[in-house]
Amino acid sequence: MIFARRRNITIETDRLTLRLPKSSDHLAWAQQRQASADFLKPWEPVWSKDHLSRKAFSNRVLAAVRSVDSGLGLPLFLIRREDNLLLGALTLDNIQRGPSQSGTIGYWIAQEFARQGYMREAVTAVVHHAFTQLDLSRIQAGCLPENKASRGVLEKTGFKYEGVAQSYLQIGGRWRTHVLYANLRHDRRGRTGAG
């Protein structure tokens, strides 16, 4: 059954197992999000009042299953292999088929594990999976211009700066301009300078 196979997706890297979220992840997820709240909130949409609740997490897990079953997304948790610790998450979302063959990535990592190469490792693996297993041609990402860490992850994993999107997403309760990057399966652009 194709849906059952999709739900068992795992991607292995040197230090990580990337896999779909499951209900039993709630406590670890909530603890990492709570401990890193001040670190994460400047870069994310406003958290709902029940953001860390079990019910909200259960809805998140159900949405992840629907996303995978429909072929529209691949939401993955970053699990460190040495101790089975949840470090963060990366989602390949908005998957478009037909002439576009594209998707968008977004990610977060707990503050304790930032700047240790984990997200770079995860992004590299997911982009490779998207190009070789999902037959996508283009992966897009956007981040706030001042988010140097996120821009560094993108630039170190083959994404190239493409421009600016005005009022792209609501972050912290207000519309924010983002810089846009893309990684192409067959990229002939060479290096591009960030604006």
C-alpha positions in Angstrom: 0.0 0.0 0.0 1.6 3.3 -1.1 0.2 5.4 1.8 1.6 3.0 4.4 5.0 3.2 2.7 4.9 7.0 2.8 4.1 7.0 6.5 7.3 5.0 7.2 9.6 7.5 5.6 12.9 7.9 7.3 16.0 9.6 6.1 19.3 8.8 7.7 22.4 11.1 7.9 25.6 10.7 9.8 24.2 11.9 13.1 20.4 12.1 12.5 17.3 10.1 11.7 14.7 12.3 10.0 11.2 10.8 10.5 7.6 11.8 10.7 6.3 13.0 14.1 4.2 10.6 16.2 2.0 11.2 19.2 4.6 9.9 21.7 6.9 12.8 20.7 4.7 15.4 22.4 6.6 15.7 25.7 10.0 16.0 24.0 8.7 18.4 21.4 6.9 20.6 24.0 10.0 20.7 26.2 12.3 21.7 23.4 9.9 24.4 22.1 9.4 25.8 25.6 13.1 25.8 26.5 13.9 27.6 23.2 10.9 29.9 23.1 12.9 33.1 23.4 15.3 31.8 20.7 12.5 30.7 18.3 9.7 33.3 18.6 11.5 36.2 16.8 11.6 34.0 13.6 8.1 32.4 13.8 4.4 33.3 13.5 2.8 34.1 16.9 2.3 30.9 18.9 -1.4 30.1 19.7 -2.3 30.0 23.4 -2.4 26.2 23.3 0.7 25.8 21.1 2.4 23.4 23.5 -0.7 21.4 24.5 -1.1 17.7 23.8 -4.3 18.4 21.8 -2.6 21.0 19.6 0.3 18.5 19.1 -2.1 15.7 18.3 -3.7 17.9 15.6 -0.2 18.6 14.3 0.5 14.9 14.0 -2.8 14.3 12.2 -2.0 17.2 9.8 1.4 15.6 9.1 -0.2 12.3 8.2 -2.7 14.0 5.9 0.1 16.0 4.3 2.2 12.9 3.6 -0.8 10.9 2.4 -1.8 13.7 0.0 1.7 14.1 -1.3 1.7 17.8 -0.4 4.3 17.7 2.3 6.9 15.9 4.3 7.1 17.1 7.9 10.1 15.5 9.6 11.5 15.5 13.2 15.3 15.6 13.6 16.3 12.8 16.0 19.9 12.6 17.1 20.9 8.9 16.6 23.3 8.6 19.5 20.7 9.3 22.1 17.3 9.4 20.3 16.9 13.0 21.3 14.5 15.3 19.3 16.5 18.4 18.2 14.1 20.2 15.9 12.0 19.8 12.8 12.2 20.4 9.0 9.2 20.4 6.7 9.2 20.1 2.9 5.8 21.6 2.2 3.6 23.1 -0.6 4.7 20.4 -2.9 3.6 21.2 -6.5 3.5 18.6 -9.3 3.1 19.0 -13.0 5.2 21.7 -14.7 6.4 23.1 -11.3 7.8 20.0 -9.5 8.7 22.2 -6.5 8.4 22.5 -2.8 9.2 24.9 0.1 11.2 24.1 3.2 11.0 25.5 6.6 12.8 24.4 9.8 13.6 25.1 13.5 16.1 23.7 15.9 16.2 24.0 19.7 18.6 26.6 20.9 20.9 24.1 22.7 21.6 22.4 19.3 21.9 25.5 17.1 25.1 26.2 15.2 26.4 22.6 15.4 25.7 21.6 11.8 22.6 19.6 12.5 20.3 21.7 10.4 22.8 21.9 7.6 23.0 18.0 7.7 19.2 17.7 7.7 18.6 20.2 4.9 21.2 18.6 2.7 19.5 15.2 3.2 16.0 16.4 2.6 17.0 18.3 -0.6 18.7 15.1 -1.9 15.6 13.1 -1.0 13.4 15.6 -2.8 15.4 15.6 -5.9 16.1 11.8 -6.1 13.0 10.2 -4.5 10.3 12.8 -5.0 11.4 14.0 -8.5 11.2 17.6 -7.5 13.2 20.2 -9.5 13.1 23.2 -7.2 13.2 23.7 -3.5 12.4 27.2 -2.2 13.0 28.8 1.2 12.5 32.2 2.8 13.8 33.8 5.9 14.0 37.2 7.6 16.9 39.2 6.2 18.5 39.6 9.6 18.4 35.8 10.3 22.0 35.2 9.6 22.0 31.7 10.9 19.2 30.6 8.6 20.7 32.3 5.6 24.0 30.6 6.4 22.3 27.1 6.5 20.7 27.8 3.1 23.8 29.1 1.5 26.0 26.2 2.8 23.5 23.7 1.4 23.4 24.9 -2.2 20.5 27.4 -2.0 21.1 30.6 -3.9 19.7 34.0 -3.2 16.9 35.0 -5.6 15.4 38.2 -4.2 13.1 39.8 -1.7 9.4 39.2 -1.1 7.7 42.2 0.5 5.2 41.4 3.4 5.8 37.7 2.8 4.7 36.2 6.1 3.3 37.3 9.4 6.1 36.9 12.0 5.7 38.0 15.5 2.2 39.3 14.6 3.2 41.6 11.7 3.8 41.2 8.0 7.5 40.8 7.4 9.7 41.0 4.3 11.7 37.9 3.6 14.7 37.1 1.5 14.1 34.2 -0.9 16.4 31.3 -1.8 16.1 28.3 -4.1 18.0 25.1 -4.7 17.6 23.6 -8.2 18.2 20.0 -9.2 19.9 21.1 -12.4 21.4 24.5 -11.4 23.6 26.3 -13.9 23.4 29.7 -12.3 26.7 29.7 -10.5 27.1 31.7 -7.4 24.6 34.5 -6.7 25.2 37.4 -4.4 22.8 38.1 -1.6 21.2 41.6 -1.5 
